[in-house]
Amino acid sequence: MKHKIILITALALMSFSSAAFAQTATTTTQHQSDYNYLAAATIVGIAFMLFMVIYFGNIEGITAGAPKRAKAWSKLKDMLNRSVPIEKEKDIMMDHEFDGIKELDNTIPPWFNILFYGTIVISVVYMLNYHVFKINGLSAEEYNDEMKVATMQREELIRTGAFINENTVKLMQDEATLNEGKTIYSANCSACHGPAGGGLIGPNLTDDFWIHGGGIVNVFKTVKYGVPIKGMVSWQNQLNPKQLQAVSNYVLSLKGTNPPNAKQPEGDKYTDSTSVKTDSLKTGTQKADTTTKK
Ligand code: HEC
């Protein structure tokens, strides 16, 4: 039956492609050559399966029924085993016997020799590949390559500020940081805090008084997580950690600038390194919050 052939072919295709995909998931992305090997291995596997189905399955055999196919399989089995048929066993019987167990002088089965010579062939291919032509790197070289890539990825993460959070945020009052912060402030914050930080809907950011604590850590946290119920937006989805750090530093740099029409101070007077404040924010660690009551 034709659909039987189609079924076998589909099964073969599925098993080989799924094996290839399982492999792909575990290989590292930078080894493009691995994909080529996988593709080649998949094609060879499929070709092999098709050959098995067409040659040994014997398409007419399948359509005509089981006997021919069974014959083809037993032919293959004989070819791989080459054992002496039972009725001729006495010809190769060796003349020793122990507890009724007798030994036969069979030839070494071809399947065993194929495996044995196969290992030799593979070892030559392996040696040429890894040690003579060095097409593929040895484990140590692969390790070094991966370390190189990892270092580059880490540097990129540091550059974009992925490691900056409320535990690592730094007080940085250099010009580049403040300029970046000012740009971010003008675009996102001035509508509520005033163009110079004197306060509009939001509180004055230029005085010594803070509702949620001053200092880089508290300000960073307020900007990052916001105070949604009081109308202060959480900025962590709009600004990346480096930008949060820059704008927080810019806010701190406004201290004492006394812009015109500034709002009255709100909150508590903040000085660095004093008692731990019970934080009104839900998130983050509280260790770094320090403030003094007026
Ligand atoms: C939609 C208006 C709005 C915008 C936009 C806004 N804020 Fe606020 N902000 C507020 C309000 C309102 C508060 C006061 C929250 C409270 O009373 O708890 C506040 C509080 C703060 C505080 C805490 C002040 C304190 O006394 O503890 C900081 C710091 C702050 N904002 C910085 C920023 C920065 C930086 C931006 C821009 C990235 C920004 N805000 C954008 C409305 C806003």
Residues whose N, C-alpha, C, O or C-beta is under 5 A from the ligand:
A	BS01	HEC	N188 C189 C192 I201 G202 P203 F209 W210 I211 H212 G213 V219 T222 V223 V227 K230 G231 M232 V233 W235 V247 E266 G267
